[in-house]
Amino acid sequence: MIDTIDELILRHLTRDGRATHRELGQAAGLSPNAAGARLARLVERGIVTGVHAVVDHARLGRPLEVTMDVWLEHRPNDTSFIDLVGSDDRIVDAIHITGPVDYRLQVRVASPEDLEDLLAIMRRDAGVKQTDSRIVMGRLATSLPA
């Protein structure tokens, strides 16, 4: 599907979405024009679907990162949890997963009290039956926004 050169371009692009064609070419051993053409083909094929900003949440006043498993009450036709995820900017990522857990969230909050506030809203207004939260101590490496 993709070759080693495309993999090098993708790896560099996931680390720096603003990389120039010159920088991508240096990472993959290509000229800037060749790197740009490779990137254009990756976009055309739908492999690269966008470039996203990496936000420093701590500078925005939300230094505490929390991974949270969520179990819902499963009320028919209830969209309150989905509505909350879309409207509360403390929730930076939500994935629907298999197994006993319904969702796994990445949350950024200002403090433990801010986390308690979010949990209270989730239980009161969003059909959340149970949560299991863990504070993120650090990251080794990632291609996803922190």
C-alpha positions as CSV (number, residue, x, y, z in Angstrom):
1,M,0.0,0.0,0.0
2,I,2.8,2.4,0.9
3,D,6.6,2.1,0.6
4,T,9.4,2.9,3.0
5,I,9.8,6.5,1.6
6,D,6.1,7.2,2.2
7,E,6.4,5.8,5.8
8,L,9.3,8.2,6.4
9,I,7.3,11.1,5.1
10,L,4.3,10.1,7.3
11,R,6.4,9.6,10.4
12,H,8.0,13.1,9.9
13,L,4.6,14.7,9.1
14,T,3.0,13.2,12.3
15,R,5.7,14.8,14.4
16,D,5.5,18.1,12.6
17,G,2.4,18.8,10.6
18,R,3.8,22.1,9.4
19,A,6.9,20.5,7.9
20,T,7.9,22.0,4.5
21,H,8.4,19.9,1.4
22,R,12.1,20.6,1.9
23,E,12.0,19.1,5.4
24,L,9.9,16.1,4.3
25,G,12.4,15.6,1.5
26,Q,15.4,15.7,3.9
27,A,13.7,13.2,6.1
28,A,13.0,10.8,3.2
29,G,16.1,11.4,1.1
30,L,14.1,13.2,-1.7
31,S,14.1,16.6,-3.3
32,P,11.5,19.0,-2.1
33,N,9.5,18.6,-5.3
34,A,9.5,14.8,-5.1
35,A,8.5,15.0,-1.4
36,G,5.7,17.3,-2.3
37,A,4.5,15.0,-5.0
38,R,4.6,12.0,-2.6
39,L,2.6,14.0,-0.1
40,A,0.0,15.0,-2.7
41,R,-0.4,11.3,-3.7
42,L,-0.9,10.4,0.0
43,V,-3.6,13.1,0.3
44,E,-5.3,12.0,-3.0
45,R,-5.4,8.4,-1.8
46,G,-7.0,9.4,1.5
47,I,-4.0,8.3,3.6
48,V,-3.4,11.8,4.8
49,T,-6.7,13.3,5.7
50,G,-5.6,16.5,7.5
51,V,-3.1,18.2,9.6
52,H,-3.9,19.2,13.1
53,A,-2.5,21.6,15.7
54,V,-0.9,20.2,18.8
55,V,-2.3,22.3,21.7
56,D,-0.4,22.9,24.9
57,H,-3.3,22.5,27.3
58,A,-1.2,23.5,30.3
59,R,-0.7,26.9,28.8
60,L,-4.4,27.2,28.5
61,G,-4.9,26.6,32.2
62,R,-5.6,22.8,32.0
63,P,-2.3,21.1,33.1
64,L,-3.9,17.9,34.4
65,E,-4.4,15.1,31.8
66,V,-6.7,12.3,32.8
67,T,-7.6,9.1,31.0
68,M,-11.1,8.0,31.9
69,D,-13.1,4.9,31.2
70,V,-16.9,5.5,31.1
71,W,-19.9,3.2,31.6
72,L,-23.3,4.5,30.5
73,E,-26.7,3.8,31.9
74,H,-27.9,2.8,28.4
75,R,-31.1,4.8,28.3
76,P,-32.9,4.3,24.9
77,N,-32.5,7.2,22.5
78,D,-30.4,9.2,25.0
79,T,-27.8,11.4,23.3
80,S,-26.9,13.4,26.4
81,F,-23.4,11.8,26.7
82,I,-22.6,12.4,23.0
83,D,-23.9,16.0,23.4
84,L,-21.7,16.5,26.5
85,V,-18.6,15.2,24.7
86,G,-19.3,17.6,21.8
87,S,-19.8,20.6,24.0
88,D,-17.4,20.4,27.0
89,D,-13.9,21.4,25.9
90,R,-12.3,19.6,28.8
91,I,-13.0,16.4,26.9
92,V,-10.3,16.4,24.2
93,D,-10.8,12.9,22.8
94,A,-13.5,10.2,23.1
95,I,-13.4,6.7,21.6
96,H,-16.1,4.1,21.7
97,I,-14.5,0.8,22.5
98,T,-15.3,-2.9,22.8
99,G,-15.4,-4.8,26.1
100,P,-17.1,-3.9,29.4
101,V,-16.3,-0.2,29.0
102,D,-18.4,2.0,26.8
103,Y,-16.0,4.9,26.1
104,R,-12.5,5.9,26.9
105,L,-11.9,9.7,27.2
106,Q,-8.9,11.9,27.3
107,V,-9.7,14.8,29.5
108,R,-7.7,18.0,30.3
109,V,-8.7,19.8,33.5
110,A,-7.3,22.7,35.6
111,S,-7.3,20.8,38.9
112,P,-8.7,17.9,40.8
113,E,-11.7,20.1,41.7
114,D,-12.3,20.7,38.0
115,L,-12.2,17.0,37.4
116,E,-14.8,16.5,40.2
117,D,-17.0,19.1,38.5
118,L,-16.8,17.3,35.2
119,L,-17.6,13.9,36.8
120,A,-20.6,15.4,38.6
121,I,-21.9,16.9,35.4
122,M,-21.4,13.5,33.6
123,R,-23.3,11.6,36.2
124,R,-26.1,14.2,36.7
125,D,-26.7,15.2,33.1
126,A,-25.1,12.7,30.7
127,G,-26.3,9.2,31.7
128,V,-22.9,8.1,33.1
129,K,-23.3,5.3,35.5
130,Q,-19.6,4.8,36.4
131,T,-16.2,6.1,35.6
132,D,-12.6,5.0,36.3
133,S,-10.1,7.9,36.0
134,R,-6.3,7.8,35.9
135,I,-4.0,10.8,35.9
136,V,-1.4,10.7,33.1
137,M,2.0,11.0,34.6
138,G,3.9,11.5,31.3
139,R,4.2,10.4,27.7
140,L,7.0,8.4,26.1
141,A,6.1,9.2,22.5
142,T,3.0,9.9,20.5
143,S,1.7,11.1,17.2
144,L,-1.5,12.3,18.8
145,P,-2.1,15.7,20.3
146,A,-1.3,15.8,24.0
